[in-house]
Amino acid sequence: MQTPLLDPDVADSAPVDPVLTSYDERHLVTYLRLLDAEAHGADWKKVARIVLHIDPDREPSRARSAFDSHLARAKWMADHRYRDLLRGRVTK
């Protein structure tokens, strides 16, 4: 498993592959931060600005789309694929 980056920039959308990717490995901390923010009821705009490094005032549709796709990927990983990370099973 690659070492996750602590505060990486993100792509405009998270992967949708049915398997874990190297992007997922690099962005594990990002996914955890998104899940934590959601659990605490944080405003998505603040999360987009701080965690995803996208200004929702300047790029509202890009920020919302990136937020939604990365949060969905984070939930998918938490529900289905975290065991693969622990076992070092990443295919892309």
Contact map, one row per residue, 1 for C-alpha under 8 A:
11100000000000000000000010000000000000000000000000000000000000000000000000000000000010011100
11110000000000000000010011000000000000000000000000000000000000000000000000000000000000000000
11111000000000000000000011000000000000000000000000000000000000000000000000000000000000000000
01111100000000000000000011111000000000000000000000000000000000000000000000000000000000000000
00111111000000000000000001111000000000000000000000000000000000000000000000000000000000000000
00011111000000000000000000001100000000000000000000000000000000000000000000000000000000000000
00001111100000000000000000001100000000000000000000100000000000000000000000000000000000000000
00001111110000000000000001100100000000000000000000010000000000000000000000000000000000000000
00000011111000000000000000000000000000000000000000011000000000000000000000000000000000000000
00000001111111000000000000100000000000000000000000011000000000000000000000000000000000000000
00000000111111000000000000000000000000000000000000000000000000000100000000000000000000000000
00000000011111000000000000000000000000000000000000000000000001001100000000000000000000000000
00000000011111100000000000000000000000000000000000000000000000001100110000000000000000000000
00000000011111110000000000000000000000000000000000000000000000000100110010000000000000000000
00000000000011111000101100000000000000000000000000000000000000000000000010000000000000000000
00000000000001111100000000000000000000000000000000000000000000000000000010000000000000000000
00000000000000111111100000000000000000000000000000000000000000000000000000000000000000000000
00000000000000011111000000000000000000000000000000000000000000000000000000000000000000000000
00000000000000001111100000000000000000000000000000000000000000000000000000000000100000000111
00000000000000001111110110000000000000000000000000000000000000000000000000000000100110001111
00000000000000101011111110000000000000000000000000000000000000000000000000000000000000000111
01000000000000000001111111000000000000000000000000000000000000000000000000000000000000000111
00000000000000100000111111100000000000000000000000000000000000000000000000000000000000000000
00000000000000100001111111110000000000000000000000000000000000000000000000000000000000000000
11110000000000000001111111110000000000000000000000000000000000000000000000000000000010000100
01111001000000000000011111111000000000000000000000000000000000000000000000000000000000000000
00011001010000000000001111111110000000000000000000000000000000000000000000000000000000000000
00011000000000000000000111111111000000000000000000000000000000000000000000000000000000000000
00011110000000000000000001111111100000000000000000000000000000000000000000000000000000000000
00000111000000000000000000111111110000000000000000110000000000000000000000000000000000000000
00000000000000000000000000111111111000000000000000000000000000000000011011000000000000000000
00000000000000000000000000011111111100000000000000000000000000000000000001000000000000000000
00000000000000000000000000001111111110000000000000100000000000000000000000000000000000000000
00000000000000000000000000000111111111000000001000100000000000000000011001000000000000000000
00000000000000000000000000000011111111100000000000000000000000000000001001100000000000000000
00000000000000000000000000000001111111110000000000000000000000000000000000000000000000000000
00000000000000000000000000000000111111111100001000000000000000000000000000000000000000000000
00000000000000000000000000000000011111111100000000000000000000000000000000000000000000000000
00000000000000000000000000000000001111111100000000000000000000000000000000000000000000000000
00000000000000000000000000000000000111111100000000000000000000000000000000000000000000000000
00000000000000000000000000000000000011111110000000000000000000000000000000000000000000000000
00000000000000000000000000000000000011111111011000000000000000000000000000000000000000000000
00000000000000000000000000000000000000001111111000000000000000000000000000000000000000000000
00000000000000000000000000000000000000000111111100000000000000010010000000000000000000000000
00000000000000000000000000000000000000000011111110000011000000110000000000000000000000000000
00000000000000000000000000000000000000000111111111000000000000000000000000000000000000000000
00000000000000000000000000000000010010000111111111110000000000000010000000000000000000000000
00000000000000000000000000000000000000000001111111111111000000110110000000000000000000000000
00000000000000000000000000000000000000000000111111111111000000000000000000000000000000000000
00000000000000000000000000000000000000000000011111111100000000000000000000000000000000000000
00000010000000000000000000000100110000000000001111111000000000000000000000000000000000000000
00000001110000000000000000000100000000000000001111111100000000000110000000000000000000000000
00000000110000000000000000000000000000000000000111111110000000000000000000000000000000000000
00000000000000000000000000000000000000000000000111011111001001100000000000000000000000000000
00000000000000000000000000000000000000000000100110001111111100100000000000000000000000000000
00000000000000000000000000000000000000000000100110000111111111110000000000000000000000000000
00000000000000000000000000000000000000000000000000000011111100000000000000000000000000000000
00000000000000000000000000000000000000000000000000000011111100000000000000000000000000000000
00000000000000000000000000000000000000000000000000000111111111100000000000000000000000000000
00000000000000000000000000000000000000000000000000000011111111110000000000000000000000000000
00000000000000000000000000000000000000000000000000000001001111111000000000000000000000000000
00000000000100000000000000000000000000000000000000000101001111111100000000000000000000000000
00000000000000000000000000000000000000000000100100000111001111111110000000000000000000000000
00000000000000000000000000000000000000000001100100000001000111111111000000000000000000000000
00000000000110000000000000000000000000000000000000000000000011111111100000000000000000000000
00000000001111000000000000000000000000000000000100010000000001111111110000000000000000000000
00000000000000000000000000000000000000000001001100010000000000111111111000000000000000000000
00000000000000000000000000000000000000000000000000000000000000011111111100000000000000000000
00000000000011000000000000000000000000000000000000000000000000001111111110000000000000000000
00000000000011000000000000000010010000000000000000000000000000000111111111000000000000000000
00000000000000000000000000000010011000000000000000000000000000000011111111100000000000000000
00000000000000000000000000000000000000000000000000000000000000000001111111110000000000000000
00000000000001110000000000000010000000000000000000000000000000000000111111111000000000000000
00000000000000000000000000000011011000000000000000000000000000000000011111111100000000000000
00000000000000000000000000000000001000000000000000000000000000000000001111111110000000000000
00000000000000000000000000000000000000000000000000000000000000000000000111111111100000000000
00000000000000000000000000000000000000000000000000000000000000000000000011111111110000000000
00000000000000000000000000000000000000000000000000000000000000000000000001111111110000000000
00000000000000000000000000000000000000000000000000000000000000000000000000111111110000000000
00000000000000000000000000000000000000000000000000000000000000000000000000011111111000000000
00000000000000000011000000000000000000000000000000000000000000000000000000011111111110000000
00000000000000000000000000000000000000000000000000000000000000000000000000001111111111000000
00000000000000000000000000000000000000000000000000000000000000000000000000000001111111100000
00000000000000000001000000000000000000000000000000000000000000000000000000000000111111111100
10000000000000000001000010000000000000000000000000000000000000000000000000000000111111111100
00000000000000000000000000000000000000000000000000000000000000000000000000000000011111111000
00000000000000000000000000000000000000000000000000000000000000000000000000000000001111111000
10000000000000000000000000000000000000000000000000000000000000000000000000000000000111111100
10000000000000000001000000000000000000000000000000000000000000000000000000000000000111111110
10000000000000000011110010000000000000000000000000000000000000000000000000000000000110011111
00000000000000000011110000000000000000000000000000000000000000000000000000000000000000001111
00000000000000000011110000000000000000000000000000000000000000000000000000000000000000000111
